[in-house]
Amino acid sequence: MKHLLRVLILSFISLTTFATVHQVNAGMFYYNPSSLTISLGDTVVWINDGGTHDVNANTNSVTGESFGNPESFNSSSTNVMGATMHTQVFNLAGTYEYDCSVGNHALQGMVGSITVEGGENGTVVEIIVNSPDHTILESAVILADLVDDLSGNGPFTVFAPTDAAFNALSAGALDALLDDENALTAVLLQHVHPGYVTADDLEEGMEVETLNEGILEVSVNGEVIMIDMSTVTFANIVADNGIVHVIDMVLLPSTDEQTVMDIIANSPIHTTLNQAITAANLQETLSGDGPFTVFAPADEAFDGLPPGTLDLILANQDELIDLLYNHVHSEEVYSEDLEDGMMVPTLNGTELEVSIDGMTVMINLATVIEADLPASNGVVHIIDKILLPEMGEVDTTVWSIIKASPIHTTLEAAIDAAGLGETLSGDGPYTVFAPTDDAFDALPEGAVDELLADIQLLTEILLHHVHADNALAEDLMDGMEIPTMNNDVLVVTIDGSSVMIDMASVIQADVVADNGVVHIIDMVLIPADPTSIEILFNNKDVEYLHTINLLGELVDRNSTDKIVIDIYSNGTSIKRYNLRQ
């Protein structure tokens, strides 16, 4: 980063503090001086001393061949004495030949040359190589064999994603990209424009062509410049053969010659989505006429699922198809068509809600991280989360919601073991705070097995998660006490958008059923008092004696130790898990 800042500062200095304006006078058959050596970023102004003349740095007026200059330019002719014929800023190093194309002036010796000496930055490749924040881009350019090409005369405008931008791709996607030279080359060339474009040249709505024959769309909001969905974090690092702008996201190429299925299959960040579509046998559907709008979750969106969830989804084709169809709209909708509050129907029969805040576009709870990848049969928008279908629209009871959920297999097994499925399928209404599989996995080792083996204790703990009425998220208030079906209470804590039930956080609220509502939580709720243990003893002669910790030391019955053991008069010992602490 320090080197990058140094390069940026030196580039700025070279363009401002030390930039020089040089004057060349033009008269009858002469430019004076006829040869000039300047520095990168300097300006040359041609002044007419008399007669009709121009400045031509395109095609040699004598031979008819191109001068082969690093950059071509020319002016209109003028016969006004003292007029400025042309002004040129030289941002590319090299030698420039030029002449006067009026009449036979060039043949009479009216020719000139300018040598532009490069700064210390070097070529666009050398800037990338010397930047500690672009090691992955450097490796990619080398692997794609583009070093010589991008070290040529140019000019090139390079939008250079940082290492952090590449690391934002899933690890598998980055490795797959680096292993596929054709795909890698296409991605890299999508970041290069065959011309010289400074930040000042970029305008709102401008389309920048790339060497991959793609288009990058420019968005300007105040001082923020975006290239597609990436933000320019450092601009105008001047090179001998072009200019580099640092960006915070990898730009993925797209082409409307591909179907939406082709775009997903060829994308290095959609390997999991491609796998899911293949497992659901939907490739042919998404390769059809369409049109389709696909909200395509990146690999990291799937990585955010609890462990094992993806395998469960892939194993159930009906659920998988429902999930995938929840990401597809049967019309072509580009970002410009989306409006705040708009509802987008899906092939799954559900609706997705659009939220727009400034330049941020959200589909339900997912953020659009790259929009408008056009296809021959529709358009693809890349999103950062999976769009889960509203389970309440498919299932009818809180019990069927839990059974259908791929992240509640332990809770399902517990309810089955306790024989509470029929209860939770009844009229209700019920509010169920449903701990995920991860929540059960967080219990001490062996706790789940012990619970499943002790139906009375298991039943009381499960009923501690159920309220015998409807309680939607909007009904919950800070400090509210919710009575449970085991005659205990749960305490609600609300802090901003965070909702907690006792010590558990609500991670998804309001999964609505016909007989109530399910709120997904991240911790198993344990009754506050050990009364759940007392019911194990029906013999009135059995009395509680004392409590010890795992070291065998006597502790208070309400000890804050995670695990304590209650000792009873008949010699029974009960291990207790104090999860409230």
C-alpha positions in Angstrom: 0.0 0.0 0.0 2.9 2.4 0.8 4.4 1.8 -2.6 1.0 2.3 -4.3 0.5 5.6 -2.5 4.1 6.6 -3.4 3.4 5.8 -7.1 0.1 7.8 -6.9 1.8 10.8 -5.2 4.7 10.7 -7.7 2.2 10.5 -10.6 0.2 13.4 -9.2 3.4 15.4 -8.8 4.6 14.6 -12.3 1.3 15.8 -13.7 1.1 19.0 -11.6 4.1 20.4 -9.9 6.7 19.4 -12.5 4.6 19.4 -15.6 6.0 21.9 -18.1 4.4 23.7 -21.1 6.6 23.9 -24.2 6.1 26.1 -27.2 6.8 25.3 -30.8 6.5 28.1 -33.4 5.5 27.3 -37.0 6.3 29.4 -40.0 7.2 29.0 -43.7 8.6 25.5 -43.9 9.8 25.3 -40.3 8.9 24.2 -36.8 11.0 25.8 -34.2 12.4 23.9 -32.4 12.2 21.1 -34.9 13.1 18.6 -32.3 12.2 18.7 -28.6 12.7 16.4 -25.6 10.1 16.6 -22.9 9.0 14.7 -19.8 5.9 12.5 -19.4 2.9 14.7 -18.6 4.3 17.8 -20.3 2.3 19.9 -22.7 3.3 21.2 -26.1 1.6 24.2 -27.7 2.1 25.1 -31.4 1.9 28.8 -32.4 1.5 30.1 -36.0 4.1 32.7 -37.0 2.5 33.2 -40.4 1.1 31.4 -43.4 -1.3 28.4 -43.5 -0.1 25.4 -41.5 -1.3 22.5 -39.4 0.2 19.8 -37.0 -0.1 16.3 -38.4 1.1 13.4 -36.3 -1.0 10.7 -38.0 0.2 9.8 -41.5 3.5 10.9 -43.1 2.5 13.5 -45.8 5.5 12.4 -48.0 5.3 8.6 -47.8 1.6 8.2 -47.0 2.5 5.7 -44.2 1.7 6.0 -40.6 4.2 7.6 -38.3 3.7 4.8 -35.8 3.6 7.2 -33.0 2.7 6.0 -29.5 -0.4 8.2 -29.9 -1.7 9.9 -33.0 -3.0 13.5 -33.2 -3.6 16.3 -35.7 -5.0 19.8 -36.0 -7.0 21.8 -38.4 -5.0 24.2 -40.6 -5.0 27.9 -39.8 -3.6 31.1 -41.4 -4.2 33.3 -38.4 -0.9 34.8 -37.2 -0.3 34.2 -33.5 -3.1 31.6 -33.3 -2.7 28.5 -31.3 -2.6 25.7 -33.9 -2.7 22.7 -31.4 -2.2 21.8 -27.8 -1.1 18.3 -26.9 -0.6 16.7 -23.4 1.9 13.8 -23.7 0.9 11.0 -21.4 2.7 8.2 -23.3 6.5 7.9 -23.5 8.3 7.5 -26.8 9.2 9.4 -30.0 6.6 11.3 -31.9 7.2 12.4 -35.6 5.0 15.0 -37.2 4.8 17.3 -40.3 2.7 20.0 -41.9 0.2 18.3 -44.3 -0.7 21.6 -46.1 0.5 21.6 -49.8 4.1 20.4 -50.1 5.3 21.9 -46.8 6.5 18.6 -45.5 8.4 17.9 -48.6 10.0 21.4 -48.2 11.3 20.3 -44.8 8.4 21.4 -42.5 8.8 18.4 -40.1 9.4 17.9 -36.4 9.9 15.4 -33.7 9.2 15.2 -30.0 10.8 12.7 -27.6 8.9 12.0 -24.4 11.0 10.6 -21.7 9.2 8.1 -19.4 8.7 8.7 -15.7 9.8 6.2 -13.0 6.5 4.3 -13.0 7.3 2.3 -16.2 4.6 0.4 -18.2 1.2 -0.6 -16.9 2.7 -4.0 -16.3 5.6 -2.6 -14.2 3.1 -0.6 -12.1 1.2 -3.8 -11.4 4.4 -5.8 -10.7 5.7 -3.1 -8.3 2.4 -2.9 -6.3 2.3 -5.0 -3.2 -1.6 -4.9 -3.5 -1.7 -6.5 -6.9 0.3 -9.8 -6.5 -2.6 -11.9 -7.7 -3.2 -9.7 -10.7 0.6 -9.9 -11.5 0.4 -13.7 -11.3 -2.7 -13.8 -13.5 -1.1 -11.6 -16.2 2.0 -13.8 -16.2 -0.1 -17.0 -16.4 -2.2 -15.6 -19.3 1.0 -14.7 -21.1 -0.1 -11.0 -21.4 3.1 -9.4 -20.1 4.5 -8.6 -23.6 1.2 -7.4 -24.9 0.6 -5.0 -22.0 4.2 -3.8 -22.2 3.8 -2.6 -25.7 3.2 0.9 -27.0 -0.5 1.0 -26.0 -2.0 3.2 -24.9 -3.8 1.0 -22.3 -6.2 2.0 -19.6 -6.1 -0.8 -16.9 -8.7 -1.1 -14.2 -6.6 -3.1 -11.7 -8.4 -5.2 -9.1 -6.5 -5.5 -5.8 -5.6 -8.8 -4.1 -8.6 -8.2 -1.8 -10.8 -8.1 -4.8 -9.6 -11.4 -6.0 -9.8 -12.9 -2.5 -13.4 -11.8 -2.4 -14.0 -14.6 -4.9 -14.4 -18.0 -3.3 -11.1 -19.9 -3.0 -12.3 -22.6 -5.5 -13.4 -20.0 -8.0 -10.0 -18.2 -7.9 -8.1 -21.5 -8.3 -10.4 -22.5 -11.2 -9.9 -19.2 -12.9 -6.1 -19.4 -12.6 -6.2 -23.0 -14.0 -8.2 -22.0 -17.1 -6.0 -19.9 -19.4 -8.8 -19.0 -21.8 -11.2 -17.9 -19.1 -8.4 -16.1 -17.3 -7.4 -14.2 -20.5 -11.0 -13.2 -21.1 -11.4 -11.9 -17.5 -8.1 -9.9 -17.6 -8.8 -8.3 -21.0 -12.2 -7.3 -19.6 -10.1 -4.9 -17.4 -8.2 -3.3 -20.2 -9.4 -0.5 -22.5 -7.3 0.1 -25.7 -7.0 3.8 -25.2 -6.0 6.5 -22.6 -8.8 7.4 -20.3 -8.2 9.5 -17.2 -10.6 9.9 -14.3 -11.6 13.3 -15.7 -12.6 11.6 -18.9 -15.1 9.3 -17.2 -18.7 10.4 -17.3 -22.0 9.1 -16.0 -23.4 6.5 -18.3 -20.3 6.3 -20.4 -19.5 2.9 -21.9 -15.8 1.9 -22.1 -14.9 -0.8 -24.6 -12.4 -3.5 -23.5 -9.9 -5.7 -25.3 -12.3 -8.6 -24.6 -14.8 -6.8 -26.9 -16.9 -6.2 -23.8 -18.4 -3.0 -22.4 -17.8 -1.4 -19.0 -20.4 1.0 -17.7 -19.3 4.1 -15.8 -21.3 5.5 -12.9 -20.3 8.8 -11.3 -21.9 10.0 -8.1 -20.1 13.0 -6.7 -16.5 11.9 -6.3 -17.3 8.2 -6.4 -16.5 6.6 -9.7 -17.8 3.1 -10.4 -16.8 0.8 -13.2 -19.7 -1.7 -13.5 -20.2 -2.7 -9.8 -16.6 -1.9 -8.8 -15.4 1.3 -7.1 -12.3 3.2 -8.3 -10.2 3.5 -5.1 -7.1 5.1 -6.7 -7.2 6.9 -10.0 -4.7 8.2 -12.6 -1.5 6.3 -11.9 0.3 7.3 -15.1 2.4 4.8 -17.0 4.8 5.1 -19.9 2.2 3.3 -22.1 -1.1 4.2 -20.5 -2.8 4.7 -17.2 -3.9 2.5 -14.2 -7.0 2.9 -12.1 -7.2 0.7 -8.9 -10.6 -1.0 -8.3 -12.1 -3.0 -5.5 -13.8 -5.8 -7.5 -13.0 -8.2 -10.3 -14.9 -7.4 -13.5 -16.4 -10.5 -15.0 -17.0 -10.5 -18.8 -20.4 -11.3 -20.3 -21.7 -11.6 -23.8 -25.3 -11.6 -25.1 -24.3 -14.5 -27.4 -24.4 -16.8 -24.3 -27.6 -18.0 -22.6 -28.1 -17.4 -18.9 -27.1 -21.0 -18.4 -23.8 -20.4 -20.3 -23.0 -17.3 -18.2 -23.5 -19.3 -15.0 -21.6 -22.4 -16.3 -18.6 -20.2 -17.5 -18.5 -18.0 -14.4 -15.6 -18.8 -12.0 -17.7 -17.6 -9.0 -20.8 -19.7 -9.7 -19.4 -23.2 -9.4 -21.9 -24.2 -6.7 -24.9 -22.7 -8.5 -23.9 -24.5 -11.6 -23.6 -27.8 -9.6 -27.1 -27.2 -8.1 -28.7 -26.5 -11.5 -27.1 -29.6 -12.9 -28.4 -31.7 -9.9 -31.9 -30.3 -10.5 -31.6 -31.0 -14.2 -32.5 -27.4 -15.2 -29.7 -26.8 -17.7 -32.0 -27.3 -20.7 -34.7 -25.0 -19.1 -32.3 -22.1 -18.6 -30.8 -22.6 -22.1 -34.3 -22.3 -23.6 -35.9 -19.3 -25.3 -36.8 -17.5 -22.1 -36.6 -14.7 -21.4 -35.3 -15.2 -17.9 -33.9 -12.9 -15.2 -31.7 -14.9 -13.0 -30.5 -13.6 -9.6 -27.4 -15.7 -9.3 -25.9 -16.3 -5.8 -22.1 -16.4 -5.9 -20.2 -19.3 -4.3 -19.7 -17.3 -1.1 -23.5 -17.1 -0.7 -23.6 -20.9 -0.5 -20.6 -21.0 1.7 -22.6 -19.0 4.2 -25.1 -21.9 4.8 -24.7 -24.0 7.9 -22.4 -27.1 7.4 -24.2 -29.9 5.7 -27.1 -27.8 4.5 -26.0 -27.7 0.9 -25.7 -31.5 0.8 -29.2 -31.9 2.2 -30.6 -29.4 -0.4 -28.8 -31.2 -3.3 -30.1 -34.5 -2.1 -33.8 -33.4 -2.3 -34.5 -32.5 -5.9 -38.0 -31.1 -5.3 -36.7 -28.7 -2.6 -33.7 -27.9 -4.8 -35.9 -27.0 -7.8 -38.1 -24.8 -5.6 -35.0 -23.1 -4.3 -33.5 -22.5 -7.7 -36.8 -21.4 -9.2 -37.0 -18.8 -6.4 -34.1 -17.1 -8.1 -35.7 -16.9 -11.6 -38.2 -14.5 -13.1 -39.9 -15.3 -16.4 -39.2 -11.9 -18.0 -36.2 -9.8 -18.8 -35.6 -7.2 -16.1 -32.5 -5.0 -16.2 -31.3 -2.9 -13.3 -32.8 0.2 -14.9 -36.2 -1.5 -14.7 -36.1 -2.2 -11.0 -37.8 0.2 -8.6 -37.9 0.5 -4.9 -40.7 -1.6 -3.4 -41.2 -3.5 -6.7 -42.3 -7.1 -6.3 -40.8 -9.6 -8.8 -42.7 -12.9 -9.3 -40.6 -16.0 -9.6 -41.0 -19.4 -11.3 -41.5 -20.8 -7.8 -44.8 -18.8 -7.4 -43.3 -16.5 -4.8 -42.4 -12.8 -5.1 -39.1 -11.1 -4.5 -39.0 -7.6 -3.0 -36.7 -4.9 -4.5 -35.1 -2.3 -2.2 -33.1 0.5 -3.6 -31.0 2.9 -1.5 -28.8 5.2 -3.5 -26.6 2.9 -5.6 -27.4 -0.2 -3.5 -29.9 -2.6 -4.9 -31.3 -5.5 -2.8 -33.4 -8.4 -3.7 -35.1 -9.5 -0.5 -32.0 -9.7 1.9 -29.5 -10.2 -0.9 -27.4 -7.3 -2.4 -26.8 -7.1 -6.1 -23.0 -7.1 -6.4 -22.9 -7.1 -10.3 -25.9 -6.2 -12.4 -26.9 -6.6 -16.1 -24.9 -9.5 -17.5 -26.9 -9.7 -20.8 -27.6 -13.1 -22.3 -29.3 -14.2 -25.5 -32.3 -15.4 -23.5 -32.3 -12.9 -20.7 -30.1 -11.3 -18.1 -28.1 -12.3 -15.0 -27.6 -10.3 -11.8 -25.1 -11.6 -9.3 -26.2 -11.5 -5.6 -24.4 -12.2 -2.3 -27.1 -14.3 -0.6 -29.3 -17.2 -1.3 -33.0 -16.3 -1.8 -34.9 -18.8 0.4 -38.5 -19.4 -0.6 -41.1 -18.4 2.0 -41.6 -21.8 3.6 -45.0 -20.7 4.9 -46.3 -20.6 1.3 -45.4 -24.2 0.8 -46.0 -25.8 4.2 -49.1 -25.5 6.3 -48.0 -26.1 9.9 -45.1 -25.1 12.1 -44.2 -28.8 12.3 -44.1 -29.2 8.5 -41.9 -26.1 8.2 -39.4 -27.7 10.6 -39.5 -31.0 8.8 -38.9 -29.2 5.4 -36.0 -27.2 6.7 -32.5 -28.5 5.9 -31.0 -26.8 8.9 -33.4 -28.2 11.5 -32.7 -32.0 11.3 -31.8 -32.3 15.0 -34.9 -30.4 16.1 -37.0 -32.6 13.8 -35.5 -35.7 15.4 -36.1 -34.4 18.9 -39.7 -33.5 18.2 -40.2 -37.0 16.7 -38.6 -38.6 19.7 -40.8 -36.6 22.1 -44.0 -37.3 20.1 -44.8 -33.6 19.7 -45.3 -33.7 15.9 -49.0 -34.2 16.2 -49.3 -31.3 18.8 -47.4 -28.9 16.5 -49.6 -29.9 13.6 -52.7 -29.0 15.4 -54.8 -25.8 15.2 -52.5 -23.8 17.4 -51.7 -21.0 17.1 -48.0 -21.7 18.0 -44.9 -19.6 18.0 -41.8 -21.8 17.8 -38.3 -20.6 18.4 -36.5 -23.1 16.3 -32.8 -23.7 17.1 -30.7 -24.7 14.1 -28.5 -27.8 13.8 -25.5 -25.6 14.7 -27.2 -24.6 17.9 -27.6 -28.3 19.0 -24.0 -29.0 17.9 -22.9 -26.2 20.3 -24.2 -28.2 23.3 -21.6 -30.1 25.4 -20.5 -33.4 23.9 -23.0 -36.1 24.5 -25.8 -33.7 25.6 -28.0 -34.3 22.5 -27.8 -38.1 23.0 -28.7 -37.8 26.7 -31.7 -35.6 25.9 -32.9 -38.0 23.2 -32.7 -40.8 25.7 -34.6 -38.9 28.4 -38.1 -38.2 26.9 -39.4 -36.3 29.9 -36.5 -33.9 30.0 -36.5 -33.6 26.3 -40.2 -32.8 26.2 -39.9 -30.0 28.8 -36.9 -28.4 26.9 -38.8 -28.6 23.6 -41.9 -27.1 25.1 -39.7 -24.3 26.4 -39.3 -23.3 22.8 -43.0 -23.0 22.1 -45.5 -20.2 22.9 -49.2 -21.1 22.7 -50.1 -18.1 20.6 -49.0 -16.0 17.6 -46.0 -13.7 18.2 -44.7 -12.2 15.0 -41.5 -10.1 15.0 -43.5 -6.9 15.0 -45.3 -8.0 18.2 -42.0 -8.4 20.2 -41.0 -5.6 22.5 -37.8 -5.1 24.5 -38.2 -6.6 28.0 -41.3 -8.6 27.0 -41.8 -11.9 28.7 -43.2 -14.7 26.6 -44.9 -17.6 28.4 -43.9 -21.1 27.1 -45.8 -24.4 27.1 -43.6 -25.7 30.0 -44.9 -23.0 32.2 -41.8 -20.9 32.0 -41.1 -17.6 30.3 -38.6 -16.3 27.7 -37.3 -12.8 27.9 -37.1 -10.6 24.8 -34.2 -8.2 24.3 -34.2 -5.8 21.3 -31.2 -3.6 20.4 -31.7 -1.9 17.1 -32.2 -4.6 14.5 -31.0 -7.4 16.9 -33.6 -9.5 18.5 -32.7 -11.9 21.3 -34.8 -14.6 23.0 -33.1 -15.2 26.3 -29.5 -15.7 25.1 -30.4 -16.7 21.6 -30.3 -14.4 18.6 -33.2 -14.6 16.0 -31.4 -15.2 12.7 -34.6 -15.4 10.6 -38.0 -14.2 11.8 -41.6 -14.7 10.7 -41.6 -18.0 8.8 -45.4 -18.0 8.7 -47.5 -21.1 8.8 -51.3 -21.7 8.8 -51.1 -22.6 12.5 -48.6 -20.1 13.7 -45.1 -18.8 13.1 -41.5 -20.0 13.3 -38.5 -17.9 14.3 -35.1 -19.4 13.6 -32.6 -19.0 16.5 -28.9 -19.8 17.0 -29.0 -21.3 20.5 -30.9 -24.0 22.4 -33.1 -22.4 25.1 -32.8 -24.0 28.6 -35.3 -23.4 31.4 -34.1 -21.1 34.1 -34.7 -23.4 37.0 -33.8 -27.0 37.5 -37.5 -28.0 37.9 -37.2 -29.9 34.7 -34.9 -32.3 36.5 -37.1 -32.7 39.6 -39.9 -34.3 37.5 -37.5 -37.2 36.8 -38.1 -38.3 40.5 -41.6 -39.3 41.4 -40.4 -40.9 44.7 -41.0 -38.3 47.4 -38.2 -39.9 49.5 -35.6 -38.8 47.0 -34.2 -35.4 48.0 -31.6 -33.1 46.5 -28.4 -33.1 48.5 -25.8 -30.8 46.8 -24.2 -29.7 43.5 -20.6 -30.2 42.4 -18.6 -29.0 39.4 -16.5 -31.2 37.1 -13.6 -30.9 39.6 -15.7 -32.5 42.3 -15.9 -29.2 44.2 -19.1 -28.2 46.0 -20.7 -25.3 44.3 -24.0 -23.4 44.6 -26.9 -25.0 42.8 -27.2 -21.8 40.8 -23.5 -21.8 39.9 -22.5 -20.1 36.7 -20.3 -23.0 35.7 -21.2 -24.3 32.3 -21.6 -27.9 33.5 -22.6 -28.9 37.1 -23.7 -32.2 38.7 -26.7 -32.4 41.1 -26.4 -35.2 43.7 -29.6 -36.8 45.1 -30.3 -38.9 48.2 -30.8 -42.2 46.3 -27.3 -41.9 44.9 -28.5 -40.5 41.5 -26.3 -37.8 39.9 -27.7 -35.5 37.2 -25.4 -33.6 34.9 -26.8 -30.2 34.1 -25.8 -27.8 31.3 -26.0 -24.2 32.4 -26.3 -22.6 28.9 -27.7 -19.3 30.2 -24.2 -18.3 31.3 
